[in-house]
């Protein structure tokens, strides 16, 4: 198992879908999950991912974390999902996320490395509604 995936599991993130080799994926097939755009070269993205895993570990609802690689994904295609929110207007390698439920985007966010556990729990709460 990849070191990144093992670290997520060690932190309590039980459901991981690794799509880091995919250019695209079916958003509508996600029943409840978080699409996390990882940049392997980005320290802030990894810190944000680990912070998210730590928050998931303490939640009753354990959403899937779907990992995609900013360097392998079809950036133009995926960026279109982020342009709805001016604060998260594009992919920058900071660990952008999409919260998805029943194939629909509930929220976009970025810079999870700057968010505390309470803020991350508020994001995760959106998936349990």
C-alpha positions as CSV (number, residue, x, y, z in Angstrom):
1,X,0.0,0.0,0.0
2,X,1.1,3.5,-0.8
3,X,2.5,5.5,2.1
4,X,-0.1,8.3,1.7
5,X,-3.0,5.8,1.8
6,X,-1.5,4.1,4.8
7,X,-1.1,7.4,6.6
8,X,-4.8,8.3,5.9
9,X,-5.9,4.9,7.2
10,X,-3.7,5.3,10.3
11,X,-5.5,8.6,11.0
12,X,-8.9,7.0,10.8
13,X,-10.0,7.6,7.2
14,X,-11.5,4.2,6.4
15,X,-13.0,4.7,2.9
16,X,-10.5,5.9,0.3
17,X,-10.9,5.7,-3.4
18,X,-7.6,6.3,-5.2
19,X,-8.2,7.9,-8.6
20,X,-4.8,9.6,-8.8
21,X,-4.1,7.9,-12.2
22,X,-7.5,9.0,-13.7
23,X,-8.0,11.9,-16.0
24,X,-11.8,12.0,-15.3
25,X,-14.3,10.2,-13.2
26,X,-18.1,10.1,-12.9
27,X,-19.2,12.7,-10.3
28,X,-22.8,11.5,-10.5
29,X,-21.7,8.1,-9.3
30,X,-20.6,9.5,-5.9
31,X,-23.3,8.8,-3.3
32,X,-21.5,10.6,-0.4
33,X,-17.9,11.6,-0.5
34,X,-15.2,14.2,-0.7
35,X,-13.2,14.7,-3.9
36,X,-9.8,15.8,-2.7
37,X,-7.4,17.2,-5.4
38,X,-3.9,16.4,-4.1
39,X,-0.7,17.9,-5.4
40,X,2.0,15.5,-4.4
41,X,4.5,18.3,-4.5
42,X,2.4,20.5,-2.2
43,X,3.0,20.5,1.5
44,X,-0.2,22.5,2.2
45,X,-2.3,20.0,0.3
46,X,-0.9,17.1,2.3
47,X,-1.3,18.9,5.6
48,X,-4.9,19.7,4.6
49,X,-5.6,16.1,3.6
50,X,-4.2,14.8,7.0
51,X,-6.3,17.4,8.8
52,X,-9.4,16.2,6.9
53,X,-8.6,12.6,7.8
54,X,-8.2,13.5,11.5
55,X,-11.6,15.3,11.4
56,X,-13.2,12.3,9.6
57,X,-11.9,9.9,12.3
58,X,-14.0,11.7,15.0
59,X,-17.2,11.9,13.0
60,X,-20.1,9.4,13.1
61,X,-20.5,9.6,9.3
62,X,-17.4,8.4,7.5
63,X,-17.5,9.7,3.9
64,X,-15.4,8.4,1.2
65,X,-12.4,10.4,0.3
66,X,-11.8,10.3,-3.5
67,X,-8.2,11.2,-4.2
68,X,-7.4,12.8,-7.6
69,X,-4.0,14.1,-8.7
70,X,-3.8,17.7,-10.0
71,X,-1.0,16.6,-12.3
72,X,-2.9,13.7,-13.9
73,X,-6.5,15.0,-13.9
74,X,-8.1,16.8,-16.8
75,X,-7.7,20.2,-15.1
76,X,-10.0,22.1,-17.5
77,X,-12.7,19.6,-16.9
78,X,-12.4,19.5,-13.1
79,X,-11.8,23.2,-12.8
80,X,-15.3,23.8,-14.2
81,X,-16.8,22.4,-10.9
82,X,-14.9,25.0,-8.9
83,X,-15.8,28.1,-10.9
84,X,-19.2,28.4,-9.2
85,X,-17.5,29.8,-6.1
86,X,-15.4,32.9,-6.5
87,X,-13.3,32.0,-3.4
88,X,-12.4,28.6,-5.0
89,X,-12.1,29.7,-8.6
90,X,-9.6,27.2,-9.9
91,X,-7.2,24.4,-8.9
92,X,-4.0,25.8,-7.3
93,X,-2.6,22.7,-5.6
94,X,-3.7,23.8,-2.1
95,X,-5.8,20.7,-1.6
96,X,-9.1,21.8,-3.2
97,X,-12.2,19.7,-2.3
98,X,-15.7,19.0,-3.6
99,X,-18.3,17.7,-1.1
100,X,-20.6,15.5,-3.1
101,X,-23.8,13.9,-2.1
102,X,-26.1,11.9,-4.5
103,X,-23.9,13.0,-7.4
104,X,-24.4,16.7,-6.7
105,X,-21.8,19.2,-5.4
106,X,-22.8,20.6,-2.0
107,X,-19.8,22.8,-1.5
108,X,-16.3,23.5,-2.8
109,X,-13.5,24.5,-0.5
110,X,-9.7,24.9,-0.4
111,X,-6.8,25.6,1.9
112,X,-7.8,22.9,4.4
113,X,-4.4,23.3,6.0
114,X,-5.6,26.7,7.3
115,X,-8.9,25.4,8.7
116,X,-9.2,24.1,12.3
117,X,-11.0,20.9,13.3
118,X,-14.2,22.7,14.1
119,X,-14.4,24.2,10.6
120,X,-13.6,20.8,9.1
121,X,-16.4,19.2,11.2
122,X,-18.8,21.9,9.9
123,X,-17.9,20.9,6.3
124,X,-18.3,17.2,7.1
125,X,-21.7,17.9,8.7
126,X,-23.0,18.9,5.3
127,X,-22.6,15.3,4.1
128,X,-24.7,13.9,7.0
129,X,-27.8,16.1,6.2
